[in-house]
Amino acid sequence: MTVTEETTETEAGTARVIWHPARDARLVLALGHGAGGGIEARDLRALAAALPAHGVTVALVEQPWRVAGRKLAPAPKTLDTGWRGLWPALARPGLPVIAGGRSAGARVACRTAADLGARAVLALSFPLRPPGKPEKSRAAELLAAGVPTLVVQGGNDPFGRPAEFPEGPHDLVEVPYGDHGFAVPGRAPVGQDEALAVLTGAVLKWTASLA
């Protein structure tokens, strides 16, 4: 089906949603981007390409600061405001909505999921702590999501490797050798396409369990 684009006004500014619709959709997966990049991230694009064929409409969400052309992400509270403001557009198809995102977008999804009535949370490259600062853990945000949660984390993510994550109600899938953007080094025994297949396969299996 045809990819479409819409803009939505929020208290944080104008947000943009790129819809990748499924023909017989049963879920909407809304994916926000990180603080250092946009919806062109390889993991977001891979999911937008793979999931619609399996009944999951993917909505790639561009936060107002990116739409406005700014280079630096605003404070977490402002990110949450933008996400909350566009939620009605995400829920408009009348389907259960999975709140998701990568990095900072994953934090936004975790912080707001319960209040917004999200069916579940998909946390890609959850930034468990700043690189080299294990004392500044953000685990509380993840653990407080309040809905079924899947974390997909690169094995070499400097913001938190899979083994560092606390026990909790969430599921966790490791993408071997992946960094914070799920890139794998050329010397790794797993290629880039294989790494992304691990990611998309895990998300497909998980979304099937939510229907």
Backbone as a ProteinNet text record, in pm:
[ID]
protein_1_A
[PRIMARY]
MTVTEETTETEAGTARVIWHPARDARLVLALGHGAGGGIEARDLRALAAALPAHGVTVALVEQPWRVAGRKLAPAPKTLDTGWRGLWPALARPGLPVIAGGRSAGARVACRTAADLGARAVLALSFPLRPPGKPEKSRAAELLAAGVPTLVVQGGNDPFGRPAEFPEGPHDLVEVPYGDHGFAVPGRAPVGQDEALAVLTGAVLKWTASLA
[TERTIARY]
84.1	0	87.6	27.4	102.4	145.8	272.6	323.7	267.8	217.9	160.6	225.2	210	269.7	164.5	167.8	79.6	153.2	110.6	165.5	58.1	102.3	12.1	66.2	-19.7	21.1	18.6	126.3	135.5	179.2	174.4	219.9	369.9	440.5	585	618.8	516.9	540.4	478.9	510.4	455	532.7	462.6	522.3	481.5	557.8	528.7	519.8	424.4	409.7	416.3	504	513.3	449.9	337.6	262.2	306	337.3	364.9	253.8	142	23	26.9	-35	-57.7	-195.4	-210.5	-338.4	-447.8	-420.9	-517.3	-456.8	-446.8	-374.7	-449.2	-370	-423.7	-359.9	-248.7	-176.4	-114.9	-89.8	-6.8	118.4	233.9	360.2	411.5	409.2	458.4	602.9	691.4	834.6	892	942.6	1010.9	1160.7	1227.4	1371.6	1450.4	1581.3	1668.5	1702.3	1788.8	1827.9	1936.9	2002.6	2112.4	2082.4	1958	1923.1	1773.3	1729.7	1587.7	1533.4	1424.3	1355.5	1427	1540.5	1618.9	1705.8	1702.1	1783.6	1757.5	1861.7	1851.9	1750.4	1738.4	1644	1499.7	1473.1	1337.9	1297.8	1388.9	1359.6	1338.7	1418.5	1403.9	1267.3	1221.6	1090.8	978	992.5	890.3	879	988.5	987.4	931.8	955.9	922.9	784.5	738	619.3	485.4	466.8	335.1	286.3	375.3	334.7	279.6	296.7	251	141.6	69.8	-45.7	-17.2	103.8	139.4	167.3	82.2	107	215.5	315.8	425.9	412.3	417.5	412.6	546.5	624.6	752.2	725.8	759.8	724.4	845.8	830.9	937.5	898.4	976.9	947.6	956	882.5	881	1018	1112.7	1244.3	1314	1289.6	1348.1	1274	1142	1062.8	1104.8	1136.7	1176.3	1320.3	1394.2	1530.5	1635.7	1598	1697.2	1787.5	1909.5	2008.5	2015.5	1966.3	1973.7	1835.6	1821.1	1693.3	1663.6	1537.6	1501.4	1500.1	1457.7	1451.3	1349.8	1368.7	1275.6	1129.2	1100.4	961.3	901.8	980.9	932.6	913.5	1002.1	985.4	855.9	827.7	704.4	582.1	591.9	479.9	450	553.4	533.9	470	517	465.2	318.6	287.9	149.3	56.6	105.8	23.3	-13.7	72	40.9	-24	-39	-97.7	-237.4	-325.2	-456	-447.1	-348.3	-330.6	-288	-205.1	-159.5	-273.2	-363.7	-475.6	-593.8	-590.6	-705.2	-749.8	-658.2	-705.8	-793.7	-799.9	-884.4	-825.5	-695.6	-626	-541.5	-507.1	-412.7	-280.7	-223	-98.7	15	123	246.9	330.2	367	454.3	598.8	672.8	810.1	902.6	1028.7	1128.7	1266.8	1364.3	1503	1566.2	1650.8	1728.2	1638	1652.7	1566.9	1419.5	1389.6	1251.6	1198.4	1285.1	1244.7	1213.2	1291.4	1264.2	1129.3	1100.2	970.8	857	871.3	766.8	743.7	851.8	839.5	772.9	809.7	756.9	608.8	558.6	422.2	324.8	371.9	288.7	163.4	179.6	65.1	-41.6	-0.7	-96.4	-171.1	-103.4	-164.8	-247.2	-237	-311.7	-246.8	-114.4	-43.2	-61.9	-70	-83.4	44.9	159.6	290.6	395.9	520.5	634	742.7	795.6	913.3	1027.5	1129.1	1243.3	1365.4	1403.8	1519.8	1639.1	1749.1	1870.7	1840.5	1773.6	1739.7	1868.6	1881.3	2005.4	2004.9	2045.1	2037.2	2113.9	2224.5	2304.6	2396.8	2444.7	2540.7	2667.8	2735.8	2858.9	2958.9	3006.2	3106.3	3053.8	2921.8	2864	2754.8	2796.1	2697.1	2616.9	2668.5	2597.3	2473.5	2463.3	2350	2249.6	2197.5	2107.9	1969.9	1914.9	1777.6	1684.7	1726.7	1648.1	1508.6	1493	1361.1	1257.9	1298.5	1204.8	1155.7	1247.6	1212.5	1121.6	1156.8	1082.4	943.8	923.9	795.2	701.9	737.6	655.1	510.9	491.8	357.6	280.4	341.9	278.3	381.6	339.5	438.1	545.1	669.9	781.5	885.8	929.8	1040.6	1155.4	1272.7	1395.6	1479	1521.9	1615.2	1743.1	1851	1974.5	2094.5	2180.9	2303.8	2398.5	2466.1	2558.3	2674	2708.3	2818.9	2771.3	2649	2594.9	2664.1	2732.6	2802.7	2708.5	2581	2482.2	2420.4	2470.9	2420.9	2416.4	2501.9	2501.1	2392	2345.5	2234	2253.9	2375.4	2400.3	2385.7	2388.5	2376.8	2232.7	2137.3	1997.8	1947.6	1866.8	1814.2	1707.9	1684.9	1571.8	1443.8	1344	1219.3	1113.5	1000.5	890.8	912.2	1014.7	1038.4	1109.5	1093.5	1172.1	1290.2	1400.3	1519.7	1579.4	1604.7	1668.3	1798.3	1904.6	2035.1	2059.7	2106.5	2154.4	2306	2361	2503.6	2591.4	2690.9	2793.2	2739.5	2611.6	2554.9	2593.3	2612.8	2638.8	2507.5	2510.9	2389.2	2295.5	2350.7	2269.4	2249.9	2286.7	2279.4	2372.8	2473.9	2578.5	2672.4	2717.1	2811.8	2943.5	3057.1	3186.9	3209.3	3289.5	3314.9	3379.1	3452.9	3520.7	3429.5	3308.9	3217.1	3170.7	3145.1	3095.9	2950.7	2885	2746.9	2746.9	2685.7	2678.6	2568	2568.4	2468.6	2326.8	2306.8	2173.2	2126.3	2217.7	2181.7	2143.5	2217.7	2187.7	2048.4	2014.9	1882.7	1773.7	1807.1	1709.6	1679.8	1780.5	1757.3	1658	1679.3	1592.6	1449.7	1433.1	1297.8	1228.2	1303.3	1243.5	1192.1	1270.4	1228.4	1103.8	1098.8	983.5	859.5	875.3	762.5	704.9	790	743.7	672.3	726.1	667.5	533.2	523.5	395.3	288.5	327.2	230.3	172.2	252.7	205.4	111.4	108.5	24.4	-115	-129.3	-257	-364.8
-119.9	0	124.9	236.8	360	422.2	460.9	534	675.8	722.9	857.2	936.3	1067	1157.1	1253.5	1281.8	1383.9	1460.9	1583.6	1664.2	1684.6	1698.4	1716.7	1827.8	1917.6	2024.5	1976.4	2002.4	1967.8	2092.3	2084.9	2197.1	2219.7	2122.2	2135.7	2178.4	2195	2230.7	2129.5	2143.5	2055.7	1925.5	1813.6	1680.4	1620.1	1521.2	1456.3	1304.9	1243.8	1098.3	1044.1	947.4	877.8	740.4	718.3	594.5	490.1	370.6	253.7	153	160.7	85.5	-62.4	-142.9	-283.7	-297.8	-392.1	-408.3	-453.9	-552.7	-601.3	-579.5	-455.7	-420.7	-467.8	-515.2	-553.5	-472.7	-407	-325.7	-205.8	-100	10.9	14.3	18.5	34.3	174.4	260.1	397.5	402.1	453.7	452.5	593.4	637.9	765.1	748.5	854.7	850.8	890.8	887.8	923.8	1071.2	1108.3	1248.4	1288.1	1191	1221.6	1194.2	1164.6	1132.2	1129.2	1095	1097.5	962	965.2	841.3	764.8	816.4	743.2	635.1	619	518.9	379.2	298.6	168.6	75.4	78.9	-11.1	30.5	161.7	209.2	178.1	200.4	172.3	22.5	-60.5	-205.3	-252.7	-199.9	-239.7	-188.2	-66.2	-11.1	-91.9	-151.9	-233.4	-372.9	-427.8	-568.1	-592.1	-505.1	-537.3	-523.3	-427.6	-416	-543	-622.6	-748	-849.2	-821	-912	-849.7	-754.3	-699.5	-590.1	-533.7	-426.5	-299.2	-199	-68.5	2.3	54.8	124.5	273.9	349.6	495.6	549.7	605.6	666	810.5	841.6	971.2	1062.5	1179.8	1279.7	1388.6	1400.8	1496.7	1641.5	1733.8	1872.7	1936.8	1904.7	1968.2	1927.9	1804.9	1761.8	1824.2	1829.5	1891.3	2036.9	2104.5	2245.6	2265	2155.8	2165.8	2192.8	2178.9	2200.6	2079.2	2102.5	1995.5	1930.8	2000.4	1947.7	1915.9	1798.4	1758.5	1840.3	1872	1945.8	1854.7	1909.8	1834.5	1720.1	1615	1501.5	1542.3	1639.8	1682.4	1733.4	1805.3	1856.7	1744.1	1645.1	1528	1455.6	1440.6	1374.9	1454.3	1586.4	1671.5	1651.6	1647.7	1624.6	1490.1	1388	1251	1241.9	1299.9	1298.1	1372.5	1482.2	1562.2	1493.4	1403.6	1336.1	1200.4	1158.6	1026.8	1009.7	1110.7	1092.4	1054.8	1108.8	1072.4	926.9	880.4	741.5	644.6	687	601.7	610.2	704.3	728.4	605.2	517.5	398.8	305.7	328.4	245.8	111.1	98.7	-25.7	-8.6	-119.5	-108.3	-49.1	39.7	107.4	63.7	16.3	-11.3	115.3	165.9	282.5	234.5	290	244.3	355.9	321.9	417.7	366.6	440.3	405.2	511	465.8	552.5	649.4	780.7	876.3	851	804.6	771.5	654.7	560.8	449.3	499	594.4	651.2	721.4	798.1	866.3	764	657.1	554.7	493.2	464.4	404.8	500.8	626.2	724.1	752.2	736.6	779.7	665.7	544.1	433.5	409.9	400.2	366.8	476.1	601.5	712.2	722.5	688.8	702.9	581.1	472.9	352.6	269	274.3	193.5	44.7	-33.5	-178.8	-238.9	-183.5	-236.8	-132.7	-162.6	-75.1	-156.5	-100.2	-154.6	-56.5	-99.4	-14.1	-62.1	14.3	-17.1	61.9	-7	60.3	149.8	94.6	173.7	223.9	356.1	410.4	393.9	278.1	244.4	342.5	392.8	494.2	559.8	681.7	743.5	658.5	660.1	581.7	613.6	509	524.5	575.5	583.9	636.3	542	424.5	326.9	375.6	475	526.5	607.5	649	730.3	643.7	545.2	448.3	507.7	467.2	505.1	384.9	282.2	159.3	183.8	281.1	307.2	339.9	412.1	444.8	319.1	229.8	104.1	19	6.5	-80.1	-25.3	104.5	166.5	176.1	113.9	127.2	82.9	-22	-62.9	-143.7	-177.5	-257.5	-357.4	-460.7	-553.9	-478.2	-511.5	-436.5	-530.3	-499.7	-570.9	-473.9	-511.8	-436.1	-510.1	-440.9	-497.6	-415.8	-482.6	-411.8	-471.4	-383.7	-430.7	-489.9	-595.9	-661.1	-574	-472.8	-382.3	-238.5	-221.1	-86.2	-15.3	97.3	167.2	234.5	243.5	299.8	192.1	71.3	-37.2	-167.6	-260.3	-390.9	-478	-578.1	-659	-715.1	-757.9	-816.7	-716.8	-588	-485.2	-458	-503	-470.2	-546	-480.9	-546.4	-649.1	-740.8	-831	-748.6	-789.4	-715	-783.5	-720.4	-780.6	-775.1	-701.7	-686.7	-808.8	-827.7	-925	-851.7	-921.9	-859.8	-950.8	-894	-965.4	-894.9	-970.1	-915.2	-927.1	-820.2	-823.3	-836	-952.5	-976.5	-873.1	-822.9	-732	-593.2	-568.5	-440.7	-328.3	-208.2	-92.9	-20.2	106.4	177.5	196.3	197.4	207.3	73.6	-36.8	-173.5	-196.3	-111.3	-137.2	-243.5	-333	-436.2	-413.6	-438.1	-416.6	-516	-475.2	-559.8	-692.9	-696.1	-820.4	-916.5	-874.6	-958.1	-1077	-1191.7	-1309.2	-1295.6	-1188.8	-1161.5	-1037.7	-1046.6	-933.2	-835.9	-718.1	-617.1	-663.4	-728.6	-776.7	-882.4	-968.3	-1070.3	-1007.4	-904.3	-836.5	-774.5	-708.7	-648.5	-754.2	-870.6	-979.8	-1032.8	-1032.6	-1071.4	-974.6	-846.2	-742.6	-756.4	-758.3	-763.4	-894.9	-1004.2	-1132.6	-1135.2	-1076.8	-1072.4	-987.4	-874.1	-785.3	-848.5	-916.5	-985.2	-1092	-1170.2	-1275.8	-1215.1	-1106.9	-1043.1	-980.6	-910.1	-847.8	-953.1	-1069.1	-1176.1	-1223	-1217.3	-1261.6	-1160.3	-1036.8	-932.3	-928.6	-985.9	-976.2	-1058.1
0	0	0	-34.4	-53.9	78.4	85.5	201.6	197.1	311.5	318	430.6	424.1	522.4	574.1	703.8	759.1	867.3	888.5	996.3	1102.5	1225.9	1338.9	1427.4	1467.7	1557	1702.4	1774.9	1916.3	1993	2124.4	2205.7	2193.6	2140.8	2120.1	1978.1	1894.1	1755.4	1660.6	1533	1429.9	1422.9	1437	1424.2	1290.2	1245.3	1117.7	1138.4	1071.4	1075.7	933.5	911.4	783.2	802.9	734.7	750.6	647.8	697.8	613.1	644.1	571.5	609.7	570.8	655.8	625.3	561.7	472.5	403.2	499.3	579.3	678.8	817	856.7	979.6	1104	1200.6	1331.5	1443.1	1413.9	1510.8	1439.7	1516.2	1470.3	1556.9	1493.9	1564.8	1536.8	1638.5	1626.1	1673.1	1589.4	1618.3	1616.1	1729.6	1738.4	1721.1	1681.7	1655.6	1780	1767.8	1878.5	1880.4	1974.8	1989.5	1890.7	1830.8	1740.5	1594.9	1562.1	1424.6	1407.2	1286.3	1256.7	1216.9	1141.9	1105.8	995.1	949.7	850.4	913.8	1044.7	1113.7	1056.9	1048.5	981.3	1046.6	1179.4	1244.7	1218.1	1219.3	1192.1	1048.7	956.9	816.5	792.9	859.2	842.3	890.1	1002.2	1054.5	965.6	913.9	825.3	696.4	654.8	533.1	557.4	677	702.5	760.6	849	927.2	855.6	764.2	701.2	631.8	580	515.4	614.8	743.6	848.7	935.3	880.2	949.7	1049.1	1044.8	1137.6	1058.4	1076.5	1016.6	1096.8	1028.1	1094.8	1071.5	1181.1	1174.8	1223.5	1133.7	1171.4	1212.1	1335.4	1394.6	1400.1	1341.4	1344.4	1444.3	1550.1	1655.2	1603.2	1666.9	1619.7	1602.6	1689	1676.6	1547.2	1500.8	1373.8	1256	1267.1	1160.7	1141.3	1251.3	1245.9	1200.6	1183.3	1133.8	1238.8	1367	1473.1	1487.3	1532.7	1542.2	1679.5	1781	1917.2	1969.5	2029.9	2087.4	2212.7	2238.9	2359.3	2481.8	2593.8	2719.1	2709.6	2790.6	2788.4	2801.4	2887	2905	2774.9	2694.6	2567	2466.3	2468	2381.8	2415.7	2544.5	2586.9	2541	2547.5	2505.4	2357.4	2275.4	2133.1	2104.8	2174.2	2155.5	2198.6	2312.3	2360.2	2263.5	2207.5	2119.2	1989.7	1941.5	1816.4	1837.6	1963.8	1990.8	1929.5	1934.5	1870.8	1723.7	1652.9	1512	1498.7	1590.6	1586.8	1618.9	1704.8	1745.3	1649.7	1555.4	1467.5	1388.8	1344.4	1271.5	1354.8	1486.4	1570.8	1607.5	1595	1625.8	1751.5	1820.2	1931.5	1882.7	1962.5	1923.7	2014.5	1953.5	2025.3	2021.9	2138.2	2145.9	2136.3	2045.4	2028.5	1985.4	1981.5	1936.7	1965.6	1913.1	1938.1	2028.5	2120.3	2207.4	2283.6	2261.5	2331.8	2303.3	2182.7	2148.3	2229.1	2263.6	2349.7	2490.2	2538.3	2671	2672.4	2568.1	2558.5	2562.6	2485.4	2480.6	2618.2	2689.8	2823.2	2921.3	2914.8	3011.3	2992.6	2871.6	2842.3	2813.8	2799.2	2749.6	2832.2	2962.7	3047.6	3043	3050.5	3049.4	2916.8	2807.5	2675.7	2634.5	2710	2675.9	2568.3	2558.2	2459.5	2488.8	2382.4	2398.1	2452.2	2413.1	2451.4	2416.6	2452.5	2420.5	2351.2	2242.5	2176.4	2197.5	2272.3	2304.7	2226.1	2127.1	2044.5	2096.1	2123	2171.3	2291.5	2391.2	2509.1	2574.2	2593.3	2651.5	2803.7	2848	2989.9	3077.3	3023.8	3094.7	2992.5	3020.6	2929.3	2920.6	2807.3	2794.4	2905.3	2970.2	3074.7	3206.8	3223.3	3347.5	3401.1	3447.1	3494.8	3614.5	3684.6	3802.1	3764.1	3638.2	3594.3	3517.5	3586.7	3523.7	3495.7	3381.9	3345.7	3351.2	3424.4	3431.3	3484.4	3573	3632.1	3525.1	3420.2	3312.9	3243	3215.4	3148.1	3235.9	3361.8	3452.5	3484.4	3464.1	3496.1	3375.7	3264.1	3143.1	3167.5	3243.5	3282.9	3180.5	3068.2	2963.7	2912.3	2837.5	2781.3	2703.5	2729	2670.7	2612.6	2492.3	2429.5	2410.3	2461.4	2439.6	2336	2232	2134.5	2144.5	2182.6	2217.6	2144.9	2093.8	2031.9	2134.9	2098.4	2190.6	2234.2	2152	2184.9	2203.2	2247.9	2264.1	2380.3	2355.2	2463.1	2562.7	2529.1	2621.8	2712.2	2703	2786.4	2708.6	2746.8	2682	2743.5	2670.6	2720.8	2861.7	2893.9	3025.3	3139.6	3109.4	3212.3	3253.8	3174.7	3202.8	3325.1	3406.4	3526.1	3490.5	3581.5	3566.7	3574.4	3499.8	3502.6	3419.2	3404.3	3327.7	3177.5	3132.3	2989.7	2931	2800.6	2725.6	2663.2	2642.3	2584.9	2479.3	2362.8	2252.2	2216.9	2204.5	2168.4	2018.7	1957.9	1820.1	1827.9	1797.4	1817.3	1746.6	1821.3	1769.9	1734	1750.9	1712	1807.1	1751.3	1835.5	1864.3	1903.3	1939.9	1820.6	1700.5	1579.9	1510.2	1579.4	1527.4	1409.3	1395.4	1296.8	1352.4	1266.4	1308.4	1235.5	1302.7	1236.9	1124.3	1026.8	912.2	946.4	1057.8	1096.1	1172.2	1204.6	1282.4	1198.8	1263.3	1190.2	1146.1	1188.6	1148.6	1060	942.7	852.1	890.9	827	859.4	829.9	716.8	683.6	783.4	825.8	924.4	1058.2	1097.5	1223.4	1220.8	1110.4	1099.3	1091.4	1035.1	1030.2	1170.5	1258.2	1396.7	1460.4	1435.8	1491.8	1440.6	1309.3	1253.7	1287.6	1289.7	1325.2	1468	1558.4	1698.7	1716.5	1646.7	1659.3	1596.4	1483.4	1420.8	1513.6	1573.6	1665	1784.5	1837.3	1954.4	1921.4	1808.7	1772.6	1748.6	1695.6	1676.4	1808.7	1914.5	2045.4	2110.6	2057.7	2116.6	2055.2	1936.7	1865.2	1935.4
[MASK]
+++++++++++++++++++++++++++++++++++++++++++++++++++++++++++++++++++++++++++++++++++++++++++++++++++++++++++++++++++++++++++++++++++++++++++++++++++++++++++++++++++++++++++++++++++++++++++++++++++++++++++++++++++

